[in-house]
Protein backbone atom coordinates (compact mmCIF):
# COMPACT_ATOMS: atom_id res chain seq x y z
CA UNK A 1 0.00 0.00 0.00
CA UNK A 2 2.82 2.41 0.92
CA UNK A 3 4.56 1.57 -2.39
CA UNK A 4 1.37 2.32 -4.35
CA UNK A 5 0.93 5.63 -2.51
CA UNK A 6 4.55 6.60 -3.18
CA UNK A 7 4.18 5.86 -6.89
CA UNK A 8 0.98 7.90 -7.04
CA UNK A 9 2.63 10.93 -5.41
CA UNK A 10 5.67 10.61 -7.70
CA UNK A 11 3.42 10.49 -10.77
CA UNK A 12 1.51 13.56 -9.58
CA UNK A 13 4.75 15.52 -9.08
CA UNK A 14 6.07 14.55 -12.53
CA UNK A 15 2.79 15.56 -14.17
CA UNK A 16 2.87 18.95 -12.44
CA UNK A 17 6.48 19.50 -13.54
CA UNK A 18 5.74 18.67 -17.17
CA UNK A 19 2.69 20.95 -17.19
CA UNK A 20 4.63 23.84 -15.65
CA UNK A 21 7.54 23.34 -18.06
CA UNK A 22 5.17 23.42 -20.98
CA UNK A 23 3.93 26.83 -19.88
CA UNK A 24 7.38 28.46 -19.82
CA UNK A 25 7.71 31.02 -22.60
CA UNK A 26 4.06 30.66 -23.54
CA UNK A 27 1.91 33.75 -23.96
CA UNK A 28 -0.45 33.42 -21.02
CA UNK A 29 -3.51 35.65 -21.18
CA UNK A 30 -4.01 37.96 -18.23
CA UNK A 31 -7.36 38.64 -16.62
CA UNK A 32 -8.63 40.37 -19.79
CA UNK A 33 -8.11 37.16 -21.77
CA UNK A 34 -5.95 38.93 -24.39
CA UNK A 35 -2.20 38.23 -24.35
CA UNK A 36 -1.54 41.66 -25.92
CA UNK A 37 -3.31 43.73 -23.28
CA UNK A 38 -0.12 44.45 -21.32
CA UNK A 39 2.09 44.95 -24.39
CA UNK A 40 3.42 48.30 -25.61
CA UNK A 41 4.39 49.18 -29.17
CA UNK A 42 6.39 52.26 -30.17
CA UNK A 43 6.18 54.27 -33.39
CA UNK A 44 9.26 56.36 -34.20
CA UNK A 45 8.39 58.79 -37.03
CA UNK A 46 10.74 60.77 -39.21
CA UNK A 47 9.50 63.91 -37.46
CA UNK A 48 6.83 64.83 -34.93
CA UNK A 49 6.21 68.24 -36.51
CA UNK A 50 4.21 66.95 -39.51
CA UNK A 51 0.59 65.81 -39.41
CA UNK A 52 1.51 63.09 -41.90
CA UNK A 53 3.26 61.11 -39.17
CA UNK A 54 0.40 61.72 -36.75
CA UNK A 55 -1.92 60.17 -39.34
CA UNK A 56 0.30 57.07 -39.44
CA UNK A 57 0.16 56.96 -35.65
CA UNK A 58 -3.66 57.19 -35.78
CA UNK A 59 -3.77 54.15 -38.05
CA UNK A 60 -1.35 52.29 -35.81
CA UNK A 61 -3.47 53.02 -32.74
CA UNK A 62 -6.61 51.79 -34.50
CA UNK A 63 -4.99 48.47 -35.43
CA UNK A 64 -3.45 48.12 -31.96
CA UNK A 65 -6.89 48.61 -30.42
CA UNK A 66 -8.33 45.87 -32.64
CA UNK A 67 -5.51 43.51 -31.68
CA UNK A 68 -5.80 44.34 -28.00
CA UNK A 69 -2.45 46.04 -27.41
CA UNK A 70 -2.12 48.31 -24.40
CA UNK A 71 -0.77 51.31 -26.32
CA UNK A 72 1.28 52.66 -29.21
CA UNK A 73 3.70 55.33 -28.04
CA UNK A 74 4.80 58.15 -30.37
CA UNK A 75 8.44 59.17 -29.90
CA UNK A 76 10.57 61.11 -32.35
CA UNK A 77 12.59 64.18 -33.28
CA UNK A 78 10.94 67.42 -34.35
CA UNK A 79 12.88 67.62 -37.63
CA UNK A 80 13.65 64.90 -40.17
CA UNK A 81 17.06 66.48 -40.61
CA UNK A 82 18.03 65.45 -37.08
CA UNK A 83 19.47 62.04 -37.95
CA UNK A 84 21.60 61.83 -34.81
CA UNK A 85 18.59 62.64 -32.67
CA UNK A 86 16.58 59.84 -34.28
CA UNK A 87 19.40 57.37 -33.67
CA UNK A 88 19.52 58.40 -30.00
CA UNK A 89 15.76 58.06 -29.59
CA UNK A 90 15.81 54.70 -31.32
CA UNK A 91 18.58 53.46 -28.99
CA UNK A 92 16.67 54.68 -25.92
CA UNK A 93 13.50 52.93 -27.08
CA UNK A 94 15.36 49.67 -27.73
CA UNK A 95 16.89 49.87 -24.24
CA UNK A 96 13.38 50.14 -22.77
CA UNK A 97 12.56 46.77 -24.42
CA UNK A 98 9.11 47.45 -25.89
CA UNK A 99 7.15 44.57 -27.37
CA UNK A 100 7.62 45.94 -30.89
CA UNK A 101 8.82 48.98 -32.84
CA UNK A 102 7.62 50.66 -36.04
CA UNK A 103 10.15 53.14 -37.41
CA UNK A 104 10.20 55.56 -40.34
CA UNK A 105 13.89 55.92 -41.08
CA UNK A 106 15.45 59.35 -41.69
CA UNK A 107 18.79 58.04 -42.97
CA UNK A 108 18.87 54.50 -44.33
CA UNK A 109 22.65 54.19 -43.95
CA UNK A 110 22.95 55.57 -40.42
CA UNK A 111 20.01 53.58 -39.03
CA UNK A 112 20.82 50.25 -40.69
CA UNK A 113 23.27 48.94 -38.08
CA UNK A 114 21.29 50.11 -35.01
CA UNK A 115 18.19 48.41 -36.41
CA UNK A 116 20.02 45.18 -37.21
CA UNK A 117 21.65 45.16 -33.74
CA UNK A 118 18.28 45.69 -32.08
CA UNK A 119 16.74 42.85 -34.09
CA UNK A 120 19.62 40.60 -33.05
CA UNK A 121 18.88 41.46 -29.42
CA UNK A 122 15.33 40.18 -29.84
CA UNK A 123 13.28 43.36 -30.30
CA UNK A 124 10.71 42.96 -33.13
CA UNK A 125 11.00 45.85 -35.60
CA UNK A 126 9.42 46.77 -38.92
CA UNK A 127 9.82 49.88 -41.07
CA UNK A 128 7.00 52.15 -42.23
CA UNK A 129 7.07 54.64 -45.12
CA UNK A 130 10.86 54.88 -45.23
CA UNK A 131 13.07 51.85 -44.62
CA UNK A 132 16.58 50.45 -44.73
CA UNK A 133 18.23 48.08 -47.19
CA UNK A 134 18.42 45.05 -44.89
CA UNK A 135 17.11 41.50 -45.12
CA UNK A 136 16.94 41.44 -41.32
CA UNK A 137 13.83 43.66 -41.40
CA UNK A 138 11.04 41.25 -42.29
CA UNK A 139 8.29 43.77 -43.10
CA UNK A 140 8.17 47.17 -44.76
CA UNK A 141 4.90 49.07 -45.26
CA UNK A 142 4.99 51.97 -47.70
CA UNK A 143 3.96 53.52 -50.96
CA UNK A 144 5.83 52.29 -54.03
CA UNK A 145 7.73 55.58 -54.06
CA UNK A 146 9.38 55.05 -57.44
CA UNK A 147 6.01 54.56 -59.16
CA UNK A 148 4.59 57.48 -57.18
CA UNK A 149 7.39 59.60 -58.65
CA UNK A 150 6.39 58.38 -62.11
CA UNK A 151 2.79 59.37 -61.37
CA UNK A 152 3.95 62.84 -60.31
CA UNK A 153 5.90 63.23 -63.55
CA UNK A 154 2.91 62.28 -65.70
CA UNK A 155 0.64 64.59 -63.73
CA UNK A 156 2.94 67.62 -64.01
CA UNK A 157 3.72 66.96 -67.67
CA UNK A 158 0.02 67.01 -68.49
CA UNK A 159 -0.45 70.28 -66.62
CA UNK A 160 2.38 72.07 -68.48
CA UNK A 161 1.64 70.64 -71.91
CA UNK A 162 4.67 68.36 -72.02
CA UNK A 163 7.28 71.10 -72.32
CA UNK A 164 9.14 73.73 -70.35
CA UNK A 165 11.50 74.23 -67.42
CA UNK A 166 10.72 72.61 -64.05
CA UNK A 167 11.97 73.15 -60.49
CA UNK A 168 12.65 70.02 -58.42
CA UNK A 169 12.40 70.31 -54.60
CA UNK A 170 13.56 67.10 -52.92
CA UNK A 171 13.32 65.75 -49.37
CA UNK A 172 16.98 65.26 -48.43
CA UNK A 173 20.00 63.44 -49.78
CA UNK A 174 19.87 60.65 -47.20
CA UNK A 175 16.20 59.70 -47.54
CA UNK A 176 15.37 56.39 -49.21
CA UNK A 177 11.85 57.69 -49.86
CA UNK A 178 13.21 60.87 -51.44
CA UNK A 179 15.69 58.97 -53.60
CA UNK A 180 13.01 56.66 -54.99
CA UNK A 181 10.60 59.50 -55.73
CA UNK A 182 13.39 61.50 -57.33
CA UNK A 183 14.45 58.59 -59.54
CA UNK A 184 10.89 57.79 -60.55
CA UNK A 185 10.16 61.40 -61.46
CA UNK A 186 13.37 62.06 -63.38
CA UNK A 187 13.43 58.70 -65.16
CA UNK A 188 9.89 59.23 -66.41
CA UNK A 189 10.56 62.79 -67.57
CA UNK A 190 13.73 61.70 -69.41
CA UNK A 191 12.06 58.77 -71.17
CA UNK A 192 8.62 60.19 -71.94
CA UNK A 193 8.92 63.98 -72.10
CA UNK A 194 12.01 65.13 -74.05
CA UNK A 195 10.77 68.75 -74.19
CA UNK A 196 10.77 69.11 -70.40
CA UNK A 197 13.96 70.18 -68.67
CA UNK A 198 14.31 69.63 -64.90
CA UNK A 199 16.67 71.83 -62.91
CA UNK A 200 19.07 70.11 -60.46
CA UNK A 201 17.29 69.00 -57.31
CA UNK A 202 17.35 71.32 -54.29
CA UNK A 203 16.58 69.85 -50.87
CA UNK A 204 14.14 71.41 -48.40
CA UNK A 205 14.93 68.94 -45.58
CA UNK A 206 11.34 68.99 -44.41
CA UNK A 207 11.53 72.74 -43.71
CA UNK A 208 8.81 75.02 -45.16
CA UNK A 209 10.95 78.16 -44.75
CA UNK A 210 13.85 76.54 -46.59
CA UNK A 211 11.51 75.42 -49.37
CA UNK A 212 10.27 79.00 -49.72
CA UNK A 213 13.84 80.22 -50.11
CA UNK A 214 14.63 77.53 -52.68
CA UNK A 215 11.51 78.24 -54.73
CA UNK A 216 11.95 82.02 -54.56
CA UNK A 217 15.61 81.90 -55.60
CA UNK A 218 15.01 79.50 -58.48
CA UNK A 219 12.00 81.42 -59.79
CA UNK A 220 13.99 84.66 -59.67
CA UNK A 221 16.96 83.09 -61.46
CA UNK A 222 14.81 81.23 -63.99
CA UNK A 223 11.79 83.36 -64.94
CA UNK A 224 10.88 80.90 -67.71
CA UNK A 225 9.95 78.16 -65.19
CA UNK A 226 6.50 76.67 -65.88
CA UNK A 227 6.32 73.93 -63.26
CA UNK A 228 7.44 72.87 -59.79
CA UNK A 229 7.69 69.33 -58.43
CA UNK A 230 8.01 68.69 -54.71
CA UNK A 231 8.63 65.26 -53.20
CA UNK A 232 7.25 66.19 -49.76
CA UNK A 233 4.54 68.33 -48.18
CA UNK A 234 6.99 70.86 -46.68
CA UNK A 235 8.41 71.57 -50.13
CA UNK A 236 4.96 71.91 -51.65
CA UNK A 237 3.74 74.18 -48.86
CA UNK A 238 6.79 76.44 -49.16
CA UNK A 239 6.63 76.62 -52.96
CA UNK A 240 2.89 77.35 -52.91
CA UNK A 241 3.43 80.18 -50.43
CA UNK A 242 5.87 81.74 -52.90
CA UNK A 243 3.42 81.36 -55.81
CA UNK A 244 0.80 83.03 -53.64
CA UNK A 245 3.13 85.90 -52.71
CA UNK A 246 4.15 86.45 -56.33
CA UNK A 247 0.62 85.86 -57.65
CA UNK A 248 1.82 83.50 -60.39
CA UNK A 249 -0.30 80.41 -59.77
CA UNK A 250 -1.72 80.52 -63.30
CA UNK A 251 1.74 80.73 -64.84
CA UNK A 252 3.52 78.07 -62.75
CA UNK A 253 1.95 74.68 -62.11
CA UNK A 254 2.78 72.88 -58.87
CA UNK A 255 2.57 69.16 -58.08
CA UNK A 256 3.49 68.03 -54.60
CA UNK A 257 3.38 64.94 -52.43
CA UNK A 258 1.17 64.40 -49.40
CA UNK A 259 -1.66 66.44 -47.90
CA UNK A 260 -0.82 68.13 -44.61
CA UNK A 261 -3.52 70.62 -43.48
CA UNK A 262 -1.44 73.70 -44.40
CA UNK A 263 -0.60 72.23 -47.79
CA UNK A 264 -4.19 71.14 -48.42
CA UNK A 265 -5.54 74.63 -47.76
CA UNK A 266 -3.19 75.98 -50.42
CA UNK A 267 -4.41 73.22 -52.74
CA UNK A 268 -8.05 74.21 -52.17
CA UNK A 269 -7.13 77.83 -52.87
CA UNK A 270 -5.59 76.84 -56.21
CA UNK A 271 -1.90 77.38 -55.48
CA UNK A 272 -1.16 73.65 -55.79
CA UNK A 273 -2.55 72.01 -58.91
CA UNK A 274 -2.25 68.36 -57.89
CA UNK A 275 -1.31 66.34 -54.83
CA UNK A 276 0.24 62.89 -54.93
CA UNK A 277 -1.43 61.51 -51.85
CA UNK A 278 -0.39 58.45 -49.91
CA UNK A 279 -2.54 56.74 -47.30
CA UNK A 280 -0.67 57.36 -44.03
CA UNK A 281 -3.51 56.01 -41.92
CA UNK A 282 -3.35 52.67 -43.74
CA UNK A 283 0.45 52.61 -43.48
CA UNK A 284 0.13 52.74 -39.71
CA UNK A 285 -2.81 50.35 -39.66
CA UNK A 286 -1.17 47.72 -41.87
CA UNK A 287 2.12 48.35 -40.08
CA UNK A 288 0.79 47.20 -36.72
CA UNK A 289 -0.80 44.11 -38.23
CA UNK A 290 2.50 43.28 -39.95
CA UNK A 291 4.41 43.89 -36.71
CA UNK A 292 2.00 41.63 -34.86
CA UNK A 293 2.71 38.89 -37.41
CA UNK A 294 6.45 39.39 -36.91
CA UNK A 295 6.04 39.21 -33.14
CA UNK A 296 4.12 35.95 -33.50
CA UNK A 297 6.57 34.47 -36.04
CA UNK A 298 4.00 34.45 -38.86
CA UNK A 299 6.37 36.32 -41.18
CA UNK A 300 9.67 34.55 -41.76
CA UNK A 301 10.80 36.12 -45.06
CA UNK A 302 11.08 39.77 -46.04
CA UNK A 303 7.77 41.20 -47.27
CA UNK A 304 6.68 44.54 -48.76
CA UNK A 305 3.17 45.78 -48.04
CA UNK A 306 2.17 48.49 -50.52
CA UNK A 307 -0.25 51.33 -49.89
CA UNK A 308 -1.10 52.94 -53.27
CA UNK A 309 -0.68 56.65 -54.05
CA UNK A 310 -3.27 58.70 -55.96
CA UNK A 311 -3.06 61.92 -57.94
CA UNK A 312 -5.68 64.32 -56.56
CA UNK A 313 -6.98 67.43 -58.29
CA UNK A 314 -9.90 69.78 -57.66
CA UNK A 315 -11.67 67.94 -60.48
CA UNK A 316 -11.53 64.45 -58.94
CA UNK A 317 -11.48 65.11 -55.20
CA UNK A 318 -15.21 64.35 -54.89
CA UNK A 319 -14.74 60.82 -56.21
CA UNK A 320 -15.70 58.41 -53.47
CA UNK A 321 -12.36 56.63 -53.11
CA UNK A 322 -10.38 59.87 -53.11
CA UNK A 323 -12.76 61.71 -50.78
CA UNK A 324 -12.61 58.79 -48.35
CA UNK A 325 -8.81 58.85 -48.44
CA UNK A 326 -8.70 62.60 -47.72
CA UNK A 327 -11.38 62.47 -45.03
CA UNK A 328 -9.36 60.04 -42.91
CA UNK A 329 -7.45 63.13 -41.79
CA UNK A 330 -9.78 64.88 -39.33
CA UNK A 331 -8.35 68.36 -40.06
CA UNK A 332 -8.85 67.91 -43.81
CA UNK A 333 -12.30 66.44 -43.27
CA UNK A 334 -13.21 69.62 -41.39
CA UNK A 335 -11.89 71.79 -44.26
CA UNK A 336 -13.91 69.83 -46.79
CA UNK A 337 -17.04 70.24 -44.69
CA UNK A 338 -16.46 73.99 -44.28
CA UNK A 339 -16.07 74.32 -48.05
CA UNK A 340 -19.26 72.34 -48.63
CA UNK A 341 -17.31 69.61 -50.44
CA UNK A 342 -18.80 66.13 -50.16
CA UNK A 343 -18.34 62.76 -51.83
CA UNK A 344 -20.21 61.91 -55.04
C-alpha positions in Angstrom: 0.0 0.0 0.0 2.8 2.4 0.9 4.6 1.6 -2.4 1.4 2.3 -4.4 0.9 5.6 -2.5 4.6 6.6 -3.2 4.2 5.9 -6.9 1.0 7.9 -7.0 2.6 10.9 -5.4 5.7 10.6 -7.7 3.4 10.5 -10.8 1.5 13.6 -9.6 4.8 15.5 -9.1 6.1 14.5 -12.5 2.8 15.6 -14.2 2.9 18.9 -12.4 6.5 19.5 -13.5 5.7 18.7 -17.2 2.7 21.0 -17.2 4.6 23.8 -15.6 7.5 23.3 -18.1 5.2 23.4 -21.0 3.9 26.8 -19.9 7.4 28.5 -19.8 7.7 31.0 -22.6 4.1 30.7 -23.5 1.9 33.7 -24.0 -0.4 33.4 -21.0 -3.5 35.7 -21.2 -4.0 38.0 -18.2 -7.4 38.6 -16.6 -8.6 40.4 -19.8 -8.1 37.2 -21.8 -6.0 38.9 -24.4 -2.2 38.2 -24.4 -1.5 41.7 -25.9 -3.3 43.7 -23.3 -0.1 44.5 -21.3 2.1 45.0 -24.4 3.4 48.3 -25.6 4.4 49.2 -29.2 6.4 52.3 -30.2 6.2 54.3 -33.4 9.3 56.4 -34.2 8.4 58.8 -37.0 10.7 60.8 -39.2 9.5 63.9 -37.5 6.8 64.8 -34.9 6.2 68.2 -36.5 4.2 67.0 -39.5 0.6 65.8 -39.4 1.5 63.1 -41.9 3.3 61.1 -39.2 0.4 61.7 -36.7 -1.9 60.2 -39.3 0.3 57.1 -39.4 0.2 57.0 -35.7 -3.7 57.2 -35.8 -3.8 54.1 -38.1 -1.4 52.3 -35.8 -3.5 53.0 -32.7 -6.6 51.8 -34.5 -5.0 48.5 -35.4 -3.5 48.1 -32.0 -6.9 48.6 -30.4 -8.3 45.9 -32.6 -5.5 43.5 -31.7 -5.8 44.3 -28.0 -2.4 46.0 -27.4 -2.1 48.3 -24.4 -0.8 51.3 -26.3 1.3 52.7 -29.2 3.7 55.3 -28.0 4.8 58.2 -30.4 8.4 59.2 -29.9 10.6 61.1 -32.4 12.6 64.2 -33.3 10.9 67.4 -34.4 12.9 67.6 -37.6 13.6 64.9 -40.2 17.1 66.5 -40.6 18.0 65.5 -37.1 19.5 62.0 -37.9 21.6 61.8 -34.8 18.6 62.6 -32.7 16.6 59.8 -34.3 19.4 57.4 -33.7 19.5 58.4 -30.0 15.8 58.1 -29.6 15.8 54.7 -31.3 18.6 53.5 -29.0 16.7 54.7 -25.9 13.5 52.9 -27.1 15.4 49.7 -27.7 16.9 49.9 -24.2 13.4 50.1 -22.8 12.6 46.8 -24.4 9.1 47.4 -25.9 7.2 44.6 -27.4 7.6 45.9 -30.9 8.8 49.0 -32.8 7.6 50.7 -36.0 10.2 53.1 -37.4 10.2 55.6 -40.3 13.9 55.9 -41.1 15.5 59.3 -41.7 18.8 58.0 -43.0 18.9 54.5 -44.3 22.6 54.2 -44.0 22.9 55.6 -40.4 20.0 53.6 -39.0 20.8 50.3 -40.7 23.3 48.9 -38.1 21.3 50.1 -35.0 18.2 48.4 -36.4 20.0 45.2 -37.2 21.7 45.2 -33.7 18.3 45.7 -32.1 16.7 42.9 -34.1 19.6 40.6 -33.0 18.9 41.5 -29.4 15.3 40.2 -29.8 13.3 43.4 -30.3 10.7 43.0 -33.1 11.0 45.9 -35.6 9.4 46.8 -38.9 9.8 49.9 -41.1 7.0 52.2 -42.2 7.1 54.6 -45.1 10.9 54.9 -45.2 13.1 51.9 -44.6 16.6 50.4 -44.7 18.2 48.1 -47.2 18.4 45.0 -44.9 17.1 41.5 -45.1 16.9 41.4 -41.3 13.8 43.7 -41.4 11.0 41.3 -42.3 8.3 43.8 -43.1 8.2 47.2 -44.8 4.9 49.1 -45.3 5.0 52.0 -47.7 4.0 53.5 -51.0 5.8 52.3 -54.0 7.7 55.6 -54.1 9.4 55.1 -57.4 6.0 54.6 -59.2 4.6 57.5 -57.2 7.4 59.6 -58.7 6.4 58.4 -62.1 2.8 59.4 -61.4 4.0 62.8 -60.3 5.9 63.2 -63.6 2.9 62.3 -65.7 0.6 64.6 -63.7 2.9 67.6 -64.0 3.7 67.0 -67.7 0.0 67.0 -68.5 -0.5 70.3 -66.6 2.4 72.1 -68.5 1.6 70.6 -71.9 4.7 68.4 -72.0 7.3 71.1 -72.3 9.1 73.7 -70.3 11.5 74.2 -67.4 10.7 72.6 -64.0 12.0 73.2 -60.5 12.6 70.0 -58.4 12.4 70.3 -54.6 13.6 67.1 -52.9 13.3 65.7 -49.4 17.0 65.3 -48.4 20.0 63.4 -49.8 19.9 60.6 -47.2 16.2 59.7 -47.5 15.4 56.4 -49.2 11.9 57.7 -49.9 13.2 60.9 -51.4 15.7 59.0 -53.6 13.0 56.7 -55.0 10.6 59.5 -55.7 13.4 61.5 -57.3 14.5 58.6 -59.5 10.9 57.8 -60.6 10.2 61.4 -61.5 13.4 62.1 -63.4 13.4 58.7 -65.2 9.9 59.2 -66.4 10.6 62.8 -67.6 13.7 61.7 -69.4 12.1 58.8 -71.2 8.6 60.2 -71.9 8.9 64.0 -72.1 12.0 65.1 -74.0 10.8 68.7 -74.2 10.8 69.1 -70.4 14.0 70.2 -68.7 14.3 69.6 -64.9 16.7 71.8 -62.9 19.1 70.1 -60.5 17.3 69.0 -57.3 17.3 71.3 -54.3 16.6 69.8 -50.9 14.1 71.4 -48.4 14.9 68.9 -45.6 11.3 69.0 -44.4 11.5 72.7 -43.7 8.8 75.0 -45.2 11.0 78.2 -44.8 13.8 76.5 -46.6 11.5 75.4 -49.4 10.3 79.0 -49.7 13.8 80.2 -50.1 14.6 77.5 -52.7 11.5 78.2 -54.7 12.0 82.0 -54.6 15.6 81.9 -55.6 15.0 79.5 -58.5 12.0 81.4 -59.8 14.0 84.7 -59.7 17.0 83.1 -61.5 14.8 81.2 -64.0 11.8 83.4 -64.9 10.9 80.9 -67.7 9.9 78.2 -65.2 6.5 76.7 -65.9 6.3 73.9 -63.3 7.4 72.9 -59.8 7.7 69.3 -58.4 8.0 68.7 -54.7 8.6 65.3 -53.2 7.3 66.2 -49.8 4.5 68.3 -48.2 7.0 70.9 -46.7 8.4 71.6 -50.1 5.0 71.9 -51.6 3.7 74.2 -48.9 6.8 76.4 -49.2 6.6 76.6 -53.0 2.9 77.4 -52.9 3.4 80.2 -50.4 5.9 81.7 -52.9 3.4 81.4 -55.8 0.8 83.0 -53.6 3.1 85.9 -52.7 4.2 86.4 -56.3 0.6 85.9 -57.7 1.8 83.5 -60.4 -0.3 80.4 -59.8 -1.7 80.5 -63.3 1.7 80.7 -64.8 3.5 78.1 -62.8 1.9 74.7 -62.1 2.8 72.9 -58.9 2.6 69.2 -58.1 3.5 68.0 -54.6 3.4 64.9 -52.4 1.2 64.4 -49.4 -1.7 66.4 -47.9 -0.8 68.1 -44.6 -3.5 70.6 -43.5 -1.4 73.7 -44.4 -0.6 72.2 -47.8 -4.2 71.1 -48.4 -5.5 74.6 -47.8 -3.2 76.0 -50.4 -4.4 73.2 -52.7 -8.1 74.2 -52.2 -7.1 77.8 -52.9 -5.6 76.8 -56.2 -1.9 77.4 -55.5 -1.2 73.7 -55.8 -2.6 72.0 -58.9 -2.3 68.4 -57.9 -1.3 66.3 -54.8 0.2 62.9 -54.9 -1.4 61.5 -51.8 -0.4 58.5 -49.9 -2.5 56.7 -47.3 -0.7 57.4 -44.0 -3.5 56.0 -41.9 -3.3 52.7 -43.7 0.4 52.6 -43.5 0.1 52.7 -39.7 -2.8 50.3 -39.7 -1.2 47.7 -41.9 2.1 48.3 -40.1 0.8 47.2 -36.7 -0.8 44.1 -38.2 2.5 43.3 -40.0 4.4 43.9 -36.7 2.0 41.6 -34.9 2.7 38.9 -37.4 6.5 39.4 -36.9 6.0 39.2 -33.1 4.1 36.0 -33.5 6.6 34.5 -36.0 4.0 34.4 -38.9 6.4 36.3 -41.2 9.7 34.5 -41.8 10.8 36.1 -45.1 11.1 39.8 -46.0 7.8 41.2 -47.3 6.7 44.5 -48.8 3.2 45.8 -48.0 2.2 48.5 -50.5 -0.3 51.3 -49.9 -1.1 52.9 -53.3 -0.7 56.7 -54.1 -3.3 58.7 -56.0 -3.1 61.9 -57.9 -5.7 64.3 -56.6 -7.0 67.4 -58.3 -9.9 69.8 -57.7 -11.7 67.9 -60.5 -11.5 64.5 -58.9 -11.5 65.1 -55.2 -15.2 64.4 -54.9 -14.7 60.8 -56.2 -15.7 58.4 -53.5 -12.4 56.6 -53.1 -10.4 59.9 -53.1 -12.8 61.7 -50.8 -12.6 58.8 -48.3 -8.8 58.9 -48.4 -8.7 62.6 -47.7 -11.4 62.5 -45.0 -9.4 60.0 -42.9 -7.4 63.1 -41.8 -9.8 64.9 -39.3 -8.4 68.4 -40.1 -8.8 67.9 -43.8 -12.3 66.4 -43.3 -13.2 69.6 -41.4 -11.9 71.8 -44.3 -13.9 69.8 -46.8 -17.0 70.2 -44.7 -16.5 74.0 -44.3 -16.1 74.3 -48.0 -19.3 72.3 -48.6 -17.3 69.6 -50.4 -18.8 66.1 -50.2 -18.3 62.8 -51.8 -20.2 61.9 -55.0 
